[in-house]
Amino acid sequence: MDKLEYLRRTIGRDCYVVGRDVTLEHQARRELELRSRQVQLAEQLALEATASNSAFMQRLTRYLRSSLVTTLEGMQHMVMQMDPTNERHTRFVKLANESSDRLFAIVSDLLNVAAEHDINNNKMVDLGRILHQAQHNYRVAGGSCIFIERSVDHGTKHAADKRIITEAFTNLFAALTAGARSSSLELTTIINTQEQVIEVQVLAPFLDHVAEHIGFYNRSQQLLVDALAHDRDDNLFRLGLVASQIRRVGGTFSVETLGQEGNVAVITIPLA
């Protein structure tokens, strides 16, 4: 006897059962969460693009200003050796000086504008402290893995936004250990003085589902926002945030699986 028939016999009259389709509600909630993740990632990618344009403009204007200074110094050297009685040479030097002064002023203005539009709060930061703060944030959020530091330099300074880098490492730790109850993360830093960067390697235990996420991320980088529709455990979302946040401060990010040896991420950050 089903519940409706039981109620009818017990109460002695017709029963009306009012319910709701929880499946539709669940689908609507998942769709809303997906849209929220897509908007967050799209906003981060937009911030990255803005920061990249600002950094490019600053590098370009610094190069132009340096070239102008060299040109002006060369002209001054020429003036010291030229015949002051030659009116043609004198007019040329005067015109060149006036043009150079105007161009130098324009370049300086461009550099100021680029600095004003720099959305990153770049200051001198200590990478060792950032890694410790990210570890703390990871544990507060429920992460259970321990950290093993190998050759972590606690005195290296970087000109970067502390909040952005800390969030990036926190997201990375969570992504590499998703679903892990207890294990360890190995952190190794290597200073590359030739390229003026510090490399941070994060080696995590091999987890099948995380390895799948990493493979899917590497195949979907060009369409990452749309690929979130196939995300599981928000790991694709986290990896996308990490990559964009690191690129936003001028660094690089890569992640791959080494099979049973583990899953590894490599981040490079410019030195100060």
Rosetta blueprint (number, residue, H / E / L):
1 M L
2 D L
3 K H
4 L H
5 E H
6 Y H
7 L H
8 R H
9 R H
10 T H
11 I H
12 G L
13 R L
14 D L
15 C L
16 Y L
17 V L
18 V L
19 G L
20 R L
21 D L
22 V H
23 T H
24 L H
25 E H
26 H H
27 Q H
28 A H
29 R H
30 R H
31 E H
32 L H
33 E H
34 L H
35 R H
36 S H
37 R H
38 Q H
39 V H
40 Q H
41 L H
42 A H
43 E H
44 Q H
45 L H
46 A H
47 L H
48 E H
49 A H
50 T H
51 A H
52 S H
53 N H
54 S H
55 A H
56 F H
57 M H
58 Q H
59 R H
60 L H
61 T H
62 R H
63 Y H
64 L H
65 R H
66 S H
67 S H
68 L H
69 V H
70 T H
71 T H
72 L H
73 E H
74 G H
75 M H
76 Q H
77 H H
78 M H
79 V H
80 M H
81 Q H
82 M L
83 D L
84 P L
85 T L
86 N L
87 E H
88 R H
89 H H
90 T H
91 R H
92 F H
93 V H
94 K H
95 L H
96 A H
97 N H
98 E H
99 S H
100 S H
101 D H
102 R H
103 L H
104 F H
105 A H
106 I H
107 V H
108 S H
109 D H
110 L H
111 L H
112 N H
113 V H
114 A H
115 A H
116 E H
117 H L
118 D L
119 I L
120 N L
121 N L
122 N L
123 K E
124 M E
125 V E
126 D E
127 L H
128 G H
129 R H
130 I H
131 L H
132 H H
133 Q H
134 A H
135 Q H
136 H H
137 N H
138 Y H
139 R H
140 V H
141 A L
142 G L
143 G L
144 S L
145 C L
146 I E
147 F E
148 I E
149 E E
150 R E
151 S L
152 V L
153 D L
154 H L
155 G L
156 T L
157 K E
158 H E
159 A E
160 A E
161 D L
162 K H
163 R H
164 I H
165 I H
166 T H
167 E H
168 A H
169 F H
170 T H
171 N H
172 L H
173 F H
174 A H
175 A H
176 L H
177 T L
178 A L
179 G L
180 A L
181 R L
182 S L
183 S L
184 S E
185 L E
186 E E
187 L E
188 T E
189 T E
190 I E
191 I E
192 N E
193 T L
194 Q L
195 E L
196 Q L
197 V E
198 I E
199 E E
200 V E
201 Q E
202 V E
203 L E
204 A E
205 P L
206 F L
207 L L
208 D H
209 H H
210 V H
211 A H
212 E H
213 H H
214 I H
215 G H
216 F H
217 Y H
218 N H
219 R H
220 S L
221 Q H
222 Q H
223 L H
224 L H
225 V H
226 D H
227 A H
228 L H
229 A H
230 H H
231 D L
232 R L
233 D L
234 D L
235 N H
236 L H
237 F H
238 R H
239 L H
240 G H
241 L H
242 V H
243 A H
244 S H
245 Q H
246 I H
247 R H
248 R H
249 V L
250 G L
251 G L
252 T E
253 F E
254 S E
255 V E
256 E E
257 T E
258 L L
259 G H
260 Q H
261 E H
262 G L
263 N E
264 V E
265 A E
266 V E
267 I E
268 T E
269 I E
270 P E
271 L L
272 A L
